[in-house]
């Protein structure tokens, strides 16, 4: 009886191993930011940032900033590990609406100059040269270099299969009531599917945002500290056979507070909300 039971166990184990060996391995897809030399990509950009709060340091907050415009990308001779590109913009209109006034500014490159940008193959900015090609900043810290670093997506360093994820972290700094508000993002991307498209295979990616805020300021015998957390979602379309993305959206919101502390004691709290939306769409391709 024992021999028969052992034989059945061994047979089941062999059958399971045979079935596992027969199953095909899941296909992996490489996300490699790799526009060919001479490729011109034109993207449209739109973004909205809102800050709202009641009785924040004695004032009601109702701050809003929006930006709209174009970014033009020309791929230059590159190495195996990086992408060199010239970035120009005919203009990005920025409007900052404060309770008592509206500040407007047009960002862009000047006199035919270009930002010389080096990306790695995951799409992250490594260096930016020729910053004098763009104008000065504004109260919400919106600039072309900041847009590239804060709002462009990141791709996985290794191939991924359907349903697999990769994670990146980044930090946004927002000047806020004379303080620097740090927006800390943890972004979990998931490859949902890969489908045929006119330019080859198109990867459909979803993103989940986990958001915390931080920052502190010495107030004499007390300290002011930003606290709070939130979340959001986004989506990405990436053309695997071309090496660039055609659409990226993000949307997140944070419930936060500026807390005045003395030691471990919380003396005052000023709650507010911070939200951001951005959309980058591929408008035109020249090869």
C-alpha positions in Angstrom: 0.0 0.0 0.0 2.8 2.4 0.9 4.6 1.6 -2.4 1.5 2.3 -4.3 1.0 5.7 -2.6 4.6 6.6 -3.2 4.2 5.6 -6.9 1.1 7.9 -7.2 3.0 10.8 -5.5 6.0 10.4 -7.9 3.7 10.1 -10.9 1.8 13.3 -9.9 5.1 15.2 -9.4 6.5 14.1 -12.8 3.2 15.1 -14.5 3.3 18.5 -12.9 6.9 19.1 -13.9 6.0 18.0 -17.5 3.1 20.4 -17.7 5.1 23.3 -16.3 7.8 22.6 -18.9 5.2 22.6 -21.7 3.8 26.0 -20.7 5.4 28.8 -22.8 7.3 31.5 -20.9 5.6 34.8 -20.7 6.7 37.2 -23.4 8.8 40.1 -22.2 8.8 43.6 -23.7 11.7 46.0 -23.6 10.9 49.7 -23.1 13.9 51.5 -24.5 13.7 55.3 -25.0 15.5 55.3 -28.4 14.3 57.9 -31.0 16.4 57.4 -34.1 18.9 60.2 -35.0 17.1 63.0 -36.9 13.6 62.1 -35.5 11.6 65.2 -34.7 8.8 64.8 -32.1 6.4 67.5 -31.2 4.4 67.2 -28.0 1.6 69.3 -26.6 1.6 70.0 -22.9 -1.1 71.0 -20.6 -1.0 71.1 -16.8 -3.0 72.4 -13.8 -1.9 72.8 -10.2 -4.3 73.8 -7.5 -3.8 74.8 -3.8 -6.8 75.4 -1.6 -7.0 76.1 2.1 -9.0 78.1 4.7 -7.4 80.4 7.1 -3.9 79.4 6.2 -1.6 81.6 8.3 -4.5 84.1 8.5 -5.4 83.9 4.8 -7.7 81.9 2.6 -5.8 80.1 -0.1 -7.1 79.9 -3.7 -4.0 79.4 -5.9 -4.2 78.0 -9.4 -1.6 77.6 -12.1 -2.1 76.3 -15.6 0.3 75.9 -18.5 -0.3 75.0 -22.2 2.1 74.9 -25.1 4.4 72.8 -27.3 7.8 71.1 -26.8 9.8 70.1 -29.8 12.4 67.3 -29.6 15.1 66.6 -32.2 17.2 63.4 -31.6 20.9 63.9 -32.1 23.7 61.3 -32.5 23.7 59.3 -29.3 25.5 56.5 -27.5 24.1 53.0 -26.7 23.2 54.1 -23.2 21.9 57.7 -23.7 19.9 59.8 -26.0 21.0 63.3 -26.9 18.4 65.8 -28.0 17.8 69.4 -28.8 14.6 70.7 -27.2 12.9 73.9 -28.3 9.5 75.5 -27.6 7.6 78.2 -29.5 6.0 79.0 -26.2 4.3 77.6 -23.1 1.7 80.0 -21.7 1.8 80.0 -17.9 -0.9 81.7 -15.8 -0.7 81.8 -12.0 -4.0 83.0 -10.4 -3.6 84.4 -6.9 -6.5 85.8 -4.7 -5.7 89.4 -5.7 -4.0 89.1 -9.1 -3.1 87.0 -12.1 0.5 86.5 -13.1 1.1 85.5 -16.8 4.3 84.4 -18.5 5.3 82.8 -21.7 8.1 80.2 -21.4 10.1 79.1 -24.4 13.5 79.0 -26.0 14.9 82.2 -27.5 16.8 83.3 -30.6 16.7 79.8 -32.1 18.7 78.3 -29.2 17.9 74.9 -27.9 18.1 73.1 -24.6 20.7 70.4 -25.0 19.4 67.4 -23.0 20.8 64.0 -22.4 18.4 61.2 -21.4 19.2 57.7 -20.3 17.4 54.8 -22.0 14.7 54.8 -19.3 13.7 58.3 -20.3 15.2 60.1 -17.3 17.0 63.4 -17.7 20.7 63.1 -16.9 22.0 66.5 -17.9 20.7 69.8 -19.3 23.0 72.2 -21.0 22.5 75.7 -22.3 19.9 76.7 -19.7 20.2 80.3 -20.8 18.1 79.3 -23.8 15.0 79.5 -21.6 13.6 82.4 -19.6 13.5 82.8 -15.8 11.1 80.9 -13.5 7.9 82.0 -11.9 6.1 81.7 -8.6 5.1 78.1 -9.2 8.6 77.0 -10.3 7.3 76.0 -13.8 10.1 75.9 -16.4 11.1 73.7 -19.3 13.8 71.9 -17.3 11.4 71.3 -14.4 8.7 70.0 -16.8 11.2 67.5 -18.3 12.3 66.3 -14.8 9.0 66.3 -13.1 6.4 65.3 -15.7 8.0 63.0 -18.3 7.4 59.3 -17.6 10.1 56.8 -16.7 10.4 53.4 -18.4 11.6 50.1 -16.9 15.3 49.3 -16.9 14.6 45.6 -17.7 12.0 43.9 -20.0 8.6 43.3 -18.4 5.6 41.1 -19.2 1.9 41.7 -19.2 0.8 42.4 -15.6 4.3 43.1 -14.4 5.2 46.4 -12.7 8.1 48.8 -12.1 8.5 51.6 -9.6 10.1 55.0 -9.6 10.3 57.8 -7.1 10.6 61.6 -7.7 10.3 64.8 -5.7 8.7 68.0 -6.8 9.5 71.3 -5.1 6.8 74.0 -5.1 7.5 77.5 -3.7 4.6 78.0 -1.3 3.8 81.1 0.9 7.6 81.7 1.1 8.3 78.1 2.0 9.4 75.1 -0.1 6.7 72.4 -0.2 8.1 69.0 -1.2 5.8 66.7 -3.1 7.2 63.1 -2.8 5.9 60.7 -5.4 6.1 56.9 -5.6 4.8 55.8 -9.0 3.9 52.1 -9.7 3.6 51.5 -13.4 2.0 48.3 -14.7 2.1 46.9 -18.3 -1.6 46.1 -19.0 -1.3 45.0 -22.6 0.5 45.2 -25.9 -1.5 45.7 -29.0 -0.8 46.3 -32.7 -0.7 50.0 -33.9 0.2 51.9 -37.1 3.8 52.3 -35.9 4.2 48.8 -34.6 3.5 47.4 -31.1 1.9 49.8 -28.6 2.2 49.2 -24.9 -0.7 50.2 -22.7 0.5 51.2 -19.2 -1.4 52.3 -16.1 0.2 54.1 -13.2 -0.8 54.5 -9.5 0.6 57.4 -7.5 1.3 57.4 -3.8 1.9 61.0 -2.6 3.3 62.5 0.6 4.3 66.0 1.4 7.2 67.3 3.5 9.2 70.3 4.2 10.0 72.4 7.3 10.9 75.9 8.4 12.4 77.3 11.6 10.0 79.8 13.2 12.1 80.8 16.1 11.2 78.8 19.2 8.8 76.7 17.1 9.0 74.8 13.8 6.6 74.7 10.9 6.3 71.3 9.2 4.3 70.1 6.1 2.4 66.8 6.6 0.0 64.9 4.5 -0.6 62.2 2.0 -2.7 61.3 -1.0 -2.8 59.4 -4.3 -3.8 59.4 -7.9 -3.5 57.6 -11.2 -2.1 58.0 -14.7 -1.7 56.3 -18.0 1.0 55.9 -20.7 1.1 54.8 -24.3 4.5 53.7 -25.5 5.5 52.7 -29.1 7.9 49.8 -28.5 9.2 49.6 -32.0 9.8 53.3 -32.3 11.2 54.1 -28.9 9.0 56.9 -27.8 5.7 57.6 -26.0 2.7 59.0 -27.6 0.6 59.9 -24.6 1.1 60.4 -20.9 -1.4 61.5 -18.2 -1.2 62.0 -14.5 -3.7 63.2 -11.9 -3.2 63.2 -8.1 -4.5 65.0 -5.0 -3.1 65.4 -1.5 -4.8 66.4 1.8 -2.1 68.2 3.8 -1.5 70.6 6.6 1.1 73.0 7.8 1.7 72.1 11.5 3.4 74.5 14.0 5.2 72.4 16.5 7.1 73.0 19.7 9.0 69.9 20.6 6.4 67.1 20.4 3.5 69.4 20.9 1.3 70.4 18.0 0.3 74.0 18.6 -1.5 74.9 15.4 -2.6 73.2 12.2 -3.5 74.9 8.9 -5.1 72.3 6.5 -5.0 72.6 2.7 -5.3 70.5 -0.4 -2.8 70.2 -3.3 -3.7 68.7 -6.6 -2.0 68.4 -10.0 -3.0 67.2 -13.5 -0.7 67.0 -16.5 -1.2 65.7 -20.0 1.5 65.2 -22.7 0.3 64.2 -26.2 2.4 63.4 -29.3 1.2 65.9 -32.0 3.6 65.2 -34.9 6.5 63.0 -36.0 9.0 63.8 -38.7 11.6 61.2 -39.6 
